[in-house]
Every structure is written in C-alpha cells, then in structure tokens.
Amino acid sequence: MGFLSRFVKRDRREYPRLPARFDVMYGRGEELTLTTSVDISEGGLSFLSRSPIPEGTELDMRLMIAPDNQEDMIELTSKVVRNEGKRTAVAFEDVRRSDLQRLLDFMARLPADARAAEA
C-alpha cells in the first residue's frame, strides 16, 4: 500500500449509485413508514430515516416507481448496511429476476443528469 493510498477514500460499492428522489416505504410487515430515497443502484438504495436503524436490520421495502400510480411499486427485502445521520443505506436481498428488470428499467428512465453522475 502506497503512502497516498492510505488517504484516498475508496468506493467499495459493487454497483454505481444514481441520485434519485422518489417515495419509498420501509419497515416490517404492514408497519411501514413513508419516506424519500436519496440514491439507488441495482444492489440497494439509501433513504431518509427519522432515526438510525441498526446495521443488519432486515427491512421490507416498497419502491414507488411511478409517481402517478401508487399501485405500481417494486417490493423487495433488504438489510441495513450503513447509517449516516438521517440517511440509511440498505442492500437488496434475494431479488427476483422480474423485479431486477423493473428496477433497471426504472433506473434507465431517471433524468439524464442523474445517469451522467454515475460516469
């Protein structure tokens, strides 16, 4: 390890993140809280939470991918991987192929400036 590499913060994420603001519901079972996402990737997302959620907590997620149709959502399970203030990051778990395709289609429709931030 070189001298400078100790001071360079490395992004260890497996998938690139895109800034994305849309409604998200999180919780367990039917006890869900409505909030707003901050960013998303095919492997997870971060969202605003009222208080830190312990790392390792399993959450049910509902991603409201169509603002004009609240019935159009992707339902996923996730695990909390990090908290940064009021921002919680989760990794998706056991994503069905059909849900992954819907997620990728949603990400492809994000504004061009969000996709440019990934490069």
Helices and strands as residue ranges (DSSP letters): G 4-6, E 18-19, E 23-28, E 31-41, E 44-48, E 58-64, E 73-84, E 87-93, H 97-108, H 112-118
